[in-house]
Amino acid sequence: MSLEVLAVDDSRTMRDMLNLALSSAGFTTHLAEDGIHGLEVLEGIEPDVIITDINMPRMDGFGFMDAVRSEDKWSRIPILVLTTESADELKSKARAAGATGWIVKPFDPTKLVKALQMVAG
C-alpha cells in the first residue's frame, strides 16, 4: 500500500529520518517544520495520513490538529502524533484535538509504517 504522508516536525533530523523511513516504504512524503508550515503544505496536497509532533514553534501540534479538524476538506485525515511526550493528560488532550494515534520517539520505522497503513485503512 503506497500512501501520501505529511510529516510535521520542527527537528530537521527527525524530518530527515521520517522521510527516509517513509520513502523506503514506498510512501510519498511531504515535510513541514511547524504547524503553520504544515497548513500551507496541506493546501496543495491530499495526504492519506498526517504525522505531527506536539512541541513546535509558531504553531504547536495541538493548534495544528485543531486547524486541520476545523476544515471540512481535511477533517477525516487520520493524524498520528509522534513525540517524546508520554503523559496521559497530553494523550487525552491530543485525542480531544482529533488525534487518531500516538507514537513515542524514538520510533521503530517498521512499526511506524504499519501504524500508518493501519490508520489509513
C-alpha positions as CSV (number, residue, x, y, z in Angstrom):
1,M,0.0,0.0,0.0
2,S,1.5,3.3,-1.1
3,L,0.5,6.3,1.0
4,E,0.9,10.0,0.7
5,V,2.0,11.3,4.1
6,L,2.5,14.8,5.6
7,A,5.1,14.8,8.4
8,V,5.2,18.0,10.6
9,D,8.2,18.3,13.0
10,D,10.5,21.2,13.9
11,S,13.5,18.9,14.1
12,R,15.3,18.7,10.7
13,T,16.9,15.5,11.8
14,M,13.5,14.0,12.7
15,R,12.1,15.2,9.3
16,D,15.0,13.5,7.5
17,M,14.6,10.3,9.5
18,L,10.8,10.2,8.7
19,N,11.5,11.0,5.0
20,L,14.0,8.1,4.8
21,A,11.8,5.6,6.6
22,L,8.6,6.5,4.7
23,S,10.3,6.9,1.3
24,S,11.9,3.5,1.8
25,A,8.5,2.0,2.4
26,G,7.3,3.5,-1.0
27,F,5.3,6.3,0.5
28,T,5.2,9.9,-0.9
29,T,6.4,12.2,1.9
30,H,5.7,15.9,2.3
31,L,7.6,17.7,5.1
32,A,6.8,20.8,7.2
33,E,8.7,22.4,10.0
34,D,5.8,23.5,12.2
35,G,2.0,23.7,12.3
36,I,1.8,26.9,10.2
37,H,4.0,25.4,7.5
38,G,2.0,22.2,7.7
39,L,-1.2,24.1,6.9
40,E,0.5,25.8,4.0
41,V,1.7,22.4,2.6
42,L,-1.8,20.9,3.1
43,E,-3.3,23.5,0.8
44,G,-1.5,21.8,-2.2
45,I,-1.8,18.1,-1.3
46,E,-4.3,15.4,-0.3
47,P,-2.4,13.2,2.2
48,D,-3.7,9.8,3.3
49,V,-2.2,10.4,6.8
50,I,-0.6,13.2,8.8
51,I,2.2,12.8,11.4
52,T,2.7,15.6,13.8
53,D,5.0,16.5,16.7
54,I,3.5,18.3,19.6
55,N,6.2,20.8,20.8
56,M,7.0,23.1,17.9
57,P,7.5,26.9,17.5
58,R,4.9,29.2,15.9
59,M,2.1,26.7,16.0
60,D,2.3,23.5,18.1
61,G,0.8,20.2,17.3
62,F,-2.4,20.9,19.2
63,G,-3.0,24.1,17.3
64,F,-2.2,22.3,14.1
65,M,-4.6,19.5,14.8
66,D,-7.4,22.0,15.8
67,A,-6.8,23.8,12.5
68,V,-6.9,20.6,10.4
69,R,-10.0,19.3,12.1
70,S,-11.8,22.7,11.6
71,E,-11.6,22.4,7.8
72,D,-14.1,20.0,6.2
73,K,-11.7,19.1,3.5
74,W,-9.2,17.8,6.0
75,S,-11.4,16.7,8.9
76,R,-11.3,13.0,8.1
77,I,-7.5,12.6,7.5
78,P,-6.0,10.4,10.2
79,I,-3.4,12.1,12.4
80,L,-0.7,10.3,14.3
81,V,1.1,12.2,17.0
82,L,4.9,11.4,17.0
83,T,6.5,13.0,20.1
84,T,8.9,12.5,23.0
85,E,6.0,13.2,25.3
86,S,4.2,10.3,27.0
87,A,2.0,11.9,29.7
88,D,-1.6,10.6,29.8
89,E,-3.1,14.1,30.1
90,L,-1.3,15.1,26.8
91,K,-2.6,11.9,25.1
92,S,-6.1,12.8,26.2
93,K,-5.7,16.4,25.0
94,A,-4.4,15.1,21.6
95,R,-7.4,12.7,21.3
96,A,-9.7,15.6,22.1
97,A,-7.9,17.7,19.3
98,G,-8.6,14.9,16.8
99,A,-5.5,12.6,17.0
100,T,-6.0,9.1,15.7
101,G,-3.0,7.6,17.5
102,W,0.2,8.4,19.5
103,I,3.7,7.1,18.9
104,V,6.6,8.0,21.3
105,K,10.0,8.9,19.9
106,P,12.4,7.4,19.1
107,F,10.3,5.4,16.6
108,D,10.8,2.0,15.1
109,P,10.5,2.6,11.3
110,T,8.7,-0.8,10.7
111,K,6.2,-0.1,13.4
112,L,5.6,3.4,12.2
113,V,4.9,2.2,8.6
114,K,2.5,-0.5,10.0
115,A,0.7,2.1,12.1
116,L,0.3,4.4,9.1
117,Q,-1.1,1.6,7.0
118,M,-3.5,0.7,9.7
119,V,-4.9,4.1,10.3
120,A,-5.1,4.9,6.5
121,G,-7.3,1.8,6.2
